[in-house]
């Protein structure tokens, strides 16, 4: 892959499990969208989008319309997260059921 190429992945993620995407060493990616399955309405803010170093996770909840949280995003299409091999994407599924989770982005290095 080269700088400017589209990067994307998707997978079925069990409840209480994580979707992760870790670029190869030396590669950097700007994540521009994270989403969940077809026609799935969130019933809470139990999808957490963040970065991890493999041990520690920092995240932000993806909130459902009408669900109020002090720190959440309801429109993941405005997302910009820069990741690399040592700080990479993690999406936690705490919804209580299996969810199909995916992302897209652009390779920047």
C-alpha positions in Angstrom: 0.0 0.0 0.0 1.0 3.6 -0.6 0.3 7.0 0.9 -3.2 8.1 -0.2 -4.5 4.5 -0.5 -7.9 3.7 1.1 -7.6 1.4 4.2 -10.7 -0.4 5.5 -11.7 -3.4 7.4 -14.8 -4.9 9.0 -15.7 -7.9 11.2 -18.4 -9.5 13.3 -17.5 -8.7 16.9 -18.9 -10.6 19.9 -20.3 -8.9 22.9 -17.5 -7.8 25.3 -14.9 -8.1 22.6 -12.8 -5.7 20.6 -12.4 -4.9 16.9 -8.8 -3.8 16.3 -6.8 -2.6 13.3 -3.0 -2.3 13.7 -1.1 -1.0 10.7 2.2 -2.5 9.7 5.4 -1.0 11.2 6.2 2.3 9.5 2.6 2.8 8.2 0.3 5.6 9.5 -3.4 5.9 8.8 -6.0 8.6 9.4 -9.3 6.9 10.3 -12.2 8.8 8.9 -15.2 6.6 9.7 -16.2 3.9 12.2 -19.6 2.3 11.9 -21.7 -0.7 13.0 -23.9 -3.1 11.1 -26.7 -2.7 8.6 -29.8 -1.1 10.0 -28.6 -1.4 13.6 -30.0 1.1 16.0 -27.9 1.7 19.1 -29.8 1.5 22.3 -27.1 2.9 24.5 -23.6 4.3 24.3 -21.9 0.9 24.5 -19.7 1.1 21.4 -16.4 2.7 22.4 -14.0 4.0 19.7 -10.4 4.6 20.7 -6.7 3.9 20.5 -4.5 1.4 22.3 -0.9 0.5 22.7 -1.8 -3.1 23.3 -2.1 -2.5 27.1 -3.8 0.8 27.7 -6.9 2.0 25.9 -8.3 5.5 25.6 -11.7 5.8 24.1 -14.8 7.9 23.3 -18.3 6.4 23.3 -20.3 6.3 20.0 -23.7 7.4 21.3 -27.1 6.5 20.1 -29.5 9.3 19.0 -31.3 10.6 22.0 -28.8 9.2 24.4 -27.1 11.9 26.4 -23.5 11.5 27.5 -21.0 14.1 28.7 -18.4 12.9 26.2 -19.6 11.1 23.2 -19.9 11.4 19.4 -23.2 10.7 17.6 -21.8 11.2 14.1 -18.8 9.0 13.4 -18.6 10.4 9.9 -16.7 13.4 11.3 -14.1 11.3 13.0 -10.4 11.8 12.6 -8.1 9.5 14.5 -4.4 9.1 13.5 -3.0 5.6 14.2 0.2 3.7 13.6 1.8 0.4 14.6 2.3 1.4 18.2 -1.0 3.3 18.8 -3.7 1.6 16.8 -7.5 1.5 16.5 -9.7 -0.4 18.9 -13.5 -0.5 18.9 -15.1 -2.1 22.0 -18.5 -3.8 21.7 -20.3 -3.7 25.0 -23.8 -3.7 23.5 -24.9 -7.0 24.9 -24.9 -8.8 21.5 -22.7 -9.5 18.5 -22.2 -6.4 16.2 -20.7 -6.0 12.8 -18.1 -3.2 13.1 -16.0 -1.6 10.4 -13.9 1.4 9.6 -12.3 3.3 6.7 -9.4 5.7 6.5 -6.5 6.9 4.4 -2.9 5.8 4.6 -0.8 8.9 5.3 2.7 7.4 5.5 
